[in-house]
Amino acid sequence: MTDAANVGRTLYGYFRSSAAYRVRIALNLKGLPYQQAAISLLKGEQQSAGFLALNPQGLVPALVDNGVLLTQSLAICEYLDEVYPAAPRLLPLDAALRAQVRAVALAIACDIHPLNNLRVLNYLRQELDVEEEGRNGWYRHWVTQGFAALEAMLAPHAGRYCFGDTPTLADVCLLPQVFNAQRFNVGMAAYPLLSRIAANLEALPAFAEAHPSRQADAA
Ligand SMILES: N[C@@H](CCC(=O)N[C@@H](CS)C(=O)NCC(=O)O)C(=O)O
């Protein structure tokens, strides 16, 4: 774990973590400077005593914002939106729209991502003896089912981004999940709307700078 003492805002993450990627995007959208402390999931640093003291779940990300310790990427993004409400709003002020944005974010963060998390894939391999082909099939099943639903959910709302022409929490969750799917060789051709939105998001500096390949621990 990198020493990140004496800094006002520190994100504990891992370059390829979708959940940490969400928080990087949110911090960038809000224009908030932050230092990163790399927690190598490959080396198992998420289970080190030092990191478990920050997040007993042993999951990245964790954010320390001026002494406030936060975990769970969506809780962190909502906190940032409330404490730093200057535009862009990650959650719209309109109650109905806010619920619709949250529905897309939660569909990704609660219904797709956890099934394909590292510890789940490791459990399939180590405890249930599922071979690589089976694990890849498992991954593809949950992503493709989830992405098909997202295409339909976003169809009435999409503009350049998930909801109109301003990025929201839905976009903060979508791009990391698309990156993750591509890493596992899930073709995106069946999801033209998601593909178009992802391409538009990638062109935004806040999203581009949060990309895993641009992080110091990607080396
Ligand atoms: N619901 C959590 C999920 C966090 C999570 O699953 N993080 C993954 C990386 S994307 C992790 O730390 N995995 C470590 C492991 O599986 O051992 C959030 O949104 O913050």
The ligand as a MOL file (V3000), in Angstrom:
LIG
                    3D

  0  0  0     0  0            999 V3000
M  V30 BEGIN CTAB
M  V30 COUNTS 20 19 0 0 0
M  V30 BEGIN ATOM
M  V30 1 N -20.1810 -2.5450 -3.9380 0
M  V30 2 C -18.7910 -2.2150 -3.8350 0
M  V30 3 C -18.0080 -3.1790 -4.6600 0
M  V30 4 C -16.5210 -3.0260 -4.4430 0
M  V30 5 C -15.7770 -4.1330 -5.1410 0
M  V30 6 O -16.3410 -5.1730 -5.4550 0
M  V30 7 N -14.4900 -3.9150 -5.4000 0
M  V30 8 C -13.7010 -4.9260 -6.0540 0
M  V30 9 C -12.9340 -4.3330 -7.2080 0
M  V30 10 S -14.0210 -3.6870 -8.4350 0
M  V30 11 C -12.7110 -5.5140 -5.0790 0
M  V30 12 O -12.1570 -4.8220 -4.2570 0
M  V30 13 N -12.5120 -6.8270 -5.1710 0
M  V30 14 C -11.5690 -7.4820 -4.3250 0
M  V30 15 C -11.8720 -8.9280 -4.2100 0
M  V30 16 O -12.7930 -9.4120 -4.8670 0
M  V30 17 O -11.1520 -9.5780 -3.4490 0
M  V30 18 C -18.5600 -0.7730 -4.3100 0
M  V30 19 O -19.3090 -0.3300 -5.1810 0
M  V30 20 O -17.6440 -0.1030 -3.8100 0
M  V30 END ATOM
M  V30 BEGIN BOND
M  V30 1 1 1 2
M  V30 2 1 2 3
M  V30 3 1 2 18
M  V30 4 1 3 4
M  V30 5 1 4 5
M  V30 6 2 5 6
M  V30 7 1 5 7
M  V30 8 1 7 8
M  V30 9 1 8 9
M  V30 10 1 8 11
M  V30 11 1 9 10
M  V30 12 2 11 12
M  V30 13 1 11 13
M  V30 14 1 13 14
M  V30 15 1 14 15
M  V30 16 2 15 16
M  V30 17 1 15 17
M  V30 18 2 18 19
M  V30 19 1 18 20
M  V30 END BOND
M  V30 END CTAB
M  END
